[in-house]
Amino acid sequence: MSASGAPRLRWRLTVAQTGAVVVGLLTAGAGIVAGHADAVVVGLPLLALAAWAWDGRPAADDAEKATDAAPAAPLAAELTADASAREHTIGYRVRLETPPGVEAVELRILELGVRPRLHVLAASPRRPIDVRGRVPAPHSGPQRVVAADWRLVATGAALLTDVTEPIAVDRTVNPAFTPLDALPLPPRLTGLTGSHDSSRPGDGGDFHDIDRFRPGDRLRRIDWKATARLAREPGELYVRRTVAQADATVYVVIDSADDLGENVDTWARHDPLGSGTTSLDLARSAASAIAAGFLRQGDRVALADLAVPGRVARPGAGARHLDRLLRAIAATRPSGAVRATRRPPLIAHGAGVFLLSTFLDDHPAASALQFAASGHRVVAIDVLPPARIEHLPVERRIAHRLVMMDRDNRLAALRRGGVELLTWGLAQDDPERDATLLALARPRHPAAQAVRR
């Protein structure tokens, strides 16, 4: 911020000094009216002290320099923790330069929006104020790490400036995840190359069948044993055909309508430290693990937000596309109130769908059933963390139980509609989740491979 565009600092007397001025005026005025010189003598020192304090305030040029120096590099923060660690910490630094005449700075630092820290620090024009600290980052995704505001103190704490506008630092913390190995494939493989065996004959896959030699078949594929056994006419040849390999297209759909933590008492208020792991923490981790797993084996992955129709990443493959997806997943934030007019995203024909939601309202369940009715293989991933309700009063426990009963009915309707369910737990290594994924990755029936094209 330049000096010309910076607001001028306004010095004002403290409450104590203002009270002294009022008492001095009343005392001196009463003494003059009543003709008591002793009262005037008592009031004049108070007025003289206030006048001396006001006359000793920093000059206007110095105030402008202070205002210009403060926003120039007032707040610096950087993510210092390992992005793969479960517990993150974020380091921050507040650096403030003060002009001559300023004796102290009253600095307030607000960490994570919930923990205010007040510092009263001595100021010197030759040594900038430098405050460093670390805050925990218990959640992934975009968040306000720290905010700071301050006011200057001068003339023996008799003068103060107004509190400055807060300056904040926002950071996006990447979720911790491990790419999945066993992943359920969609019923149809639409790509021409890839790492999965399709049902059509081609190069690179497992054995398909024995068939007559046709123009275009390679000579190295002639099976001489089968030719000797099956040939009925001279020159009749038989070749061994293999299945072609193809790739899958999957859509990772995140429901960002809400962000609910383990502590049910925080569902209606913002408490990043007391909420525990939240549903969007699990959704970001699960979406990153699914996207990285599919892209690592050469498939195409798209990203969509069920609550924000315009937030879509088209299907793609490769390392650059993975970086784009991971940045988009990490930047996912709660979208606010649920809208009845939301529409599910458009899914390409033959693609698989992984829908991540808490399923506390009807819209994600209805979207999953709609995807399944359109012929897509849908895996609904429950990202609602285990609830902690032991500290809740009886009426809130009853309300929570009613909400969970409604949710259980919704999940049962998904099972009846052909949607496969998976619960994403808190642990990074979850044997039960891995076993469920391994079961889902197997063909659902012997004819499943024949359906793929």
N, C-alpha and C positions, 0 to 999 in steps of 0.2 A: 504494500500500500504506500503510495507516495505521500509526501507531506501536504501537497495541495489537495489531495482527495481525502485526507484523514480528518476525522472530526476533532475539534479542539477540546482539550481536556478542561473541565470546569472544576475548579477548586471550591470547596465549601468548608465552613466551620463544622467541627464535630458537634455532637449533641451537647457535650459538656461545655464547649466554648460558646455555643449559641445560648445555653442557659445562663452562662456567666454574663454575656452581653445583656440579656433581658434583665437579670438581677441588677447589673450595674446601672442600666438606664432607669429602672424603677427606683433604685435607692438614691441615685443622684437627683433624679427629678423630684422625688419626695422631699429630699433635703433642701433643694432650691425653693420649692413651694412653701415648705414649713419654716424655712430660714434656719435650718440646722446644718452648720458647716461640717459637723462630724459625720453626718450621713453622706454628704457629698464626697468627703474624703474616703469613705468606705467604698463608694461606687466607682470613683474614678479609676482606681487601679485595675478593676475588672475590665473596664472599657479600654484602658491603655494596653492591657495584656492582649486583648482581642485584636486591637489595631496593630500591635507589633507582630502578632502572628499573621495577620492578613498581608501586612507589608512585606513579610519575609517569604511569601509564597514564591515558588519558581517562576521565572519569567515566562512570557507567552511563547517566546522562541524555543525555550527549553521544553515547554509542554508539547509544542508541535513535534519536536525531536523525539520526545518520549512516545508520543502516539505513533510516530512513523517507525520507531525502532521496535515497538512491541509486536505489531503484526508481521514484521519482516521475516523473522524466524522464531515465532513465539512457541511453537509446539512441534516437536518432531517425535514420531513414533515409528517403530519398526517391529515386524514379527520376527522374534528371535528363537522361537521354539521349532522343533522338528515337526514338519507337517504330517508325518506319519504317526506321531505319538498321540495317545488318547487324551492326555492332559496337556493343554497348551498354556503357555504363558506369553504375554505380550509386554515388551519393554517400551516405555515411553520416556520422553525427555521434554521438559519445559525450560526454555531459555529466554530470559527477559532482560533487556538493557534499559537502564534508567538514566535520566538526565541529572545534572548537578542540582542540588537542593532537595532531592527526594531522600528521605531518611529510611523508609521501610516500604515494603510491598506486602499487601494482604492478598495472598494467592489462594484461590479455592480450586481444587482439582476434584472432578466428579468421575469416578471410575465405574464403568459399565452402567452408568445411569442410576446407580443405587448406593454407591459408597462415597460420600463427600469427605474430602480431606482439606482442612484449613491450615495454611502455613502463613506465619507472620515472619518475614525475613528482612534482615538488614540490607539496605541498598547502598551501592557505591557506583559512581560513574565510571570507575576504572575496572570494575569487576562485575560482569553480568551475573544475574541470578540464574543458577542452573540447578534444576530439580529433576531427579531421575527416579523412576519407580517401575514396578512390574505388577501387572494385574493378571488374574487367571482368565482364561477364555474357555469356559466349560462347554461352549456350544460351537458348532461349525456355522458357516454361512456369514452373511454380512451383519455387522454389529458395530455399534458405537463403543469404541474402546475407552476413550477418555475425553473429557471436555474440561476446559479451564477458563476461568475469568479472574480478574484481579482489579485492585485499586491501589493508588499510590498514597503514601502518608508523608507529611512534611511538617516542619516547624514544631518539633516536639509533640507529635501526634495531635496537634491542634487543627490541622487541615487534612482533608481527604478529597479524593476525586470520586466521581461516579464510577460504579462498577462497569467495566467494559463488556461489550458483547462477547459471549462465550465463543471460543474457538475449539472445534472438535476434530478428532481423528477417527475415521471409520476404517475398518479393516474387514476383509473377507477371509475367514479361516477355512482352509480346505478340510473336508471330512476325512477321517481315517477309514481306510477300506483295504480289502485284499481282493484282487480279481478272482472271480469264481471260475472253477474248472468244469463242473458238471452243470450244464444249462439246458433247460427244455427247449427244443426246437419247434418252430411252427410246423403245421401239417404239410405245407407246400414250400419247397425250395425253388425260388424263382430265378436265381442267378445262373450264369453259364460257367462260372469257375468258383472254386471255393475249397473248403476242407471237409464237406459233408457228402456222403453218398446219396445220390438221388435214385429214382426208379428208371430213368431213361438210360439207354446204353451209351457209352462213350469211353473216354480214356481216363485212367488214373484211379479208378475205384476198385471195389471188390468184384468177385465173379458175378456175372449176370446170367448168361445162358450160352448154349452152343447153337449156332445158326449157320445157314448156308452162306458161302462166300458171295459177296455182292460187290459190284464196282464201287470203289472207294475204300474198301477194307484193306488194311495193311497186311502185307505178306507175312510179317513176323507173327501175326495173330493166328495163322493157320494151325489148327490142332490136328496133327497127323494121326494120332491114335483115334480121335473121334472120326476123322475122315475114313480111316480103314474100317471102322466099325459101322458107320452109317451110310457111306457112299453107295449108291445104287447104279450109277452110270459113270462111264469113264470121264475123267476130268472134273468130277463133282468134288468140291472141297468144302470143308467146314471150318469155321473160325470160332475161337473162344472170345466172347464179348464180356466186357466189364461195364460197370455202371459209371456214369459220368459223375463228377464231383461238382457241387454247387454251393452257393452261400445262402444264408438266411437273412431276412430283413425283420428287425424287431423294433418296436416302439416302447420306449420307457416313458410312461405317463405319470407325472407327479401331481398329487392333489395338494396344492399349497393353500387351501382355504383356511386352515387353522394350524396352530403349532402348540400342541398340548404336551405337558411334562409329566414326569412320574408323580409329582406332588399335585394331587387333584385340587388342593386349595389354591393353587396358582393358575388354574385354568381361566379365571376371569380377571387376572391382573398380571402385569409385567414384573417378573422376578427372575432374572437370569441366574442368580446364584442359588435360589431356593427351589427352582422348578425341577432340577435334576435333568437327566437326558430327555429331550423332547422328541415329538413325532417327526419333525422335520430334520432333526439330527440323524435319526434312523433312516429317514427317506433319502437324505443326501448320501449317506454311507451306502445304502442298498443300491441306489441308482448308479453310483460310481462303480461299485463292484460288478454290477450287471453289464454296464456299458464297456468297462475294461475287459471283462471276460469274453464277451462276444467279439469285440474288435480285435482282441489278441488272436482269435482263431479265424480271422479274415471275414467276418460277417459285416453287415451294414446295420447301423444303429441310428435311430432318430430319437429326439427328445421333445416332449410336449408337456404343457401344464394344463391340467384339467380345469383349474380355476381361472386362468388367464388365457383366453383363446389365442391371442397373438404371440404368446411366448412359445415358439416352435423352432426346433433345429431339424433340418431335413435329413433324410437318411444319407449316411456316408461311411467311409471306411478309412483306415490309415491312422498314423500317429498324430497328424495335425488335427484330424477330426476328433480324435480322443481328447486332445488338449482343449478344443472348443467345447466339447460336451462337459468335461470336468469343470471348466470355468463357469459354464451356464448352470450346472448343478450346484456348485458352491455358492453361486449368487442367488439361488432361490430363497425367497423370503415369504413370510405369510402375506397373503393377498387381501385379508380382511373379511368382510361379511360375505356370507354365502348368497349368491344371486340365483334366483329361480330361473332366469333366462339363459343360464350357461348352456353351451352346447359342447358335446364331446368333440375332440379333434378328429379330422379325417385321417383314416388309416389306409395305407396302400393295400391292395389286394394280395392275399396270401401272407401277410406279415403277422408275426406274433406280437402280443401286447402284454407288457408287465405294468400293472396299475398299482401304484403305491399310495395308500390312503389309510386314514383312521376308521373310515366307514361309519362315522357318527351321524351322517345325514344320508338322504336317499340318492343324491345326485351321483356319487362315485359308484354306488352299487348298480344304479340304473344304467350308467355308461358301460360298466363291465358286462352286464347282461346284453346290452345292445351290440357290443363288440363280438360277444360269443354268438349271438344270433346271426351276425353277418358272416360267420364262417371262420373267424379268427380264433386261434388258441389264446386264451386269456389266463394269465396267472395273476391273481389278486394278492398283493403283498400287504399284510397287516403291519403297520408301523406304529401302532399305539403302544407306548411303553407300559410295562406293568405298573399298576396304580398303587400308590401308598395312601391308604385311607384310614390307618389305625388312629391317627390324631384327629380325625374329623368328628364333629358332633353327630348324633344319631340321625337327625333329619337330613344332613348332607350325605351320609352313608346310604340312606334309603333312596335319595335322588340319584346317586351314582349307580346304585343297583338297577334302578328303572332304566337309566340310559344304557347300561350294559345289556340288559335284557332285550331292549329294542335293537341294539347292535347285533346281538347273537341271532336274532330272527333274520336280520339282513344278511348275515354271513351264511346262514342256512339256505336262504333263497339263492345265493350265489352258487352254492354247491349243487342245488337242484337244477340250476340253469346251465350246468356244464362248465362253470368257472372253477379252476383249480386254486387252492388257497395255500399260502405260505406265510408263516409268522416270522418276522425279522426281530430277533432278540437283541439284548444289549451287548452281549459278548461278541468280539470280533471272530473268535473261533467257537462256533456253536455246532457241536456234533449232531444235534437233533435237526437243525436247519440244513446241514450238509446232507444228512440222510434223506430228508424230504426232497431236496434238490436232485439227488441222485436217482430217487424213485421217479421224479417228474421227467428226468432226462431220458429214461428208458421209453421205448415205444409203448403206447397205451394198449395196443393189441397187435397181433401178428400182421394185420393188414395195414398197419399205419405206414410202413415203408412203401407199400404199393400205391398209397394215395399221393405220395410226394411226386412232384413233377418238376 
